[in-house]
Amino acid sequence: MRYIAAILAPAIVLASLATAGAAETAAPSPIKIAVFPFELEDFSAGAAYVPPDDVDREQLRLSTEEARRLIAASGRYQLVDVSAANDRAAKASKLRDCEGCEAKIAAGLGADQSMVGIVSRITRTEYAVTYKIRDAKSGSIVAVEQTDLRMGANVAWSRGARWLIQNRLLARAQDKPLIFAVAEIEYVDTSGEVIDQSADHVRRLREFEASLRNDLAASGKLRNAGLDCPPNGCSVGDLDAGQLLGKAQAAGADLLVIGSVHKMSTLVQWAKFDIIDVKARKVVFERLVSFRGDNDEAWRRAASFIVRQIREAELMRLAATALPQSP
């Protein structure tokens, strides 16, 4: 277990470091987003007796068009045509219940992200609007927002959709994305395995790092910055925490991702990841996880899990400023 303690050491060193600054970079390219038609969830007392009518369907259409108009006009996003989607859930307006299948559909359409809008009818005069945005590649949720309970019949749904897009999605899109840098991942092998996999390990480490950079940047809330390091010489095993933070500061990064993987046996590996606020020199995220297997698929699963953990953590809230409350 002394190796796991060594993996934890960089976070301990950070406590004695001083503060640093960060710089700005150029604006990112527009995010290609597939905005699917808004769907209705009816929780009202009469839902079992009064099915959606033509007025409901028209108001859902208007809500969709208003959301698309605002998103396209922002310049932050580029709309992807979803009319070619042939998925059964899409045709039945059931994407809200398909466990993220909309992301796969969006990926097939060439989008970076998918968006599903949901109108929840509580009573005939009360409703809420929700949107869910997923990364098309991984299927991970990038953002979920909902209005407070609002008054108004179905003719007011588009007003709720407008408020949500303007005051949640686009208000946050105007914020400067946080800039993050990913250090190379340290690797320690004490398994005693006879087969030499060192070349495969180096390749898998670089692929793991690339996955972190690409998948985290896909949210639009984070932007990647490269560290000025020689190849295979930029991990916590090569440089101490202070040196890595200095390079992150020089790259204009707000956050630094450092990681170590320790192979304990033929089948068991431990991975420790920290995210450090470069200016405050403070750890804002840390995970110690184990994963089984030492092949490409096992490493891909581990990378996907770590990305989801980071996205679901409080880290993403660092990118959001105070936003207006739904009236």
PyMOL commands that set and color helices and strands:
alter all, ss='L'
color gray80, all
select helices_A, chain A and resi 2-16+54-73+88-91+95-97+101-108+154-173+198-217+241-250+296-312+314-319
alter helices_A, ss='H'
color red, helices_A
select strands_A, chain A and resi 31-35+39-42+77-79+113-123+126-135+141-146+150-151+178-182+186-189+222-224+255-263+268-277+282-292
alter strands_A, ss='S'
color yellow, strands_A
deselect
rebuild
show_as cartoon
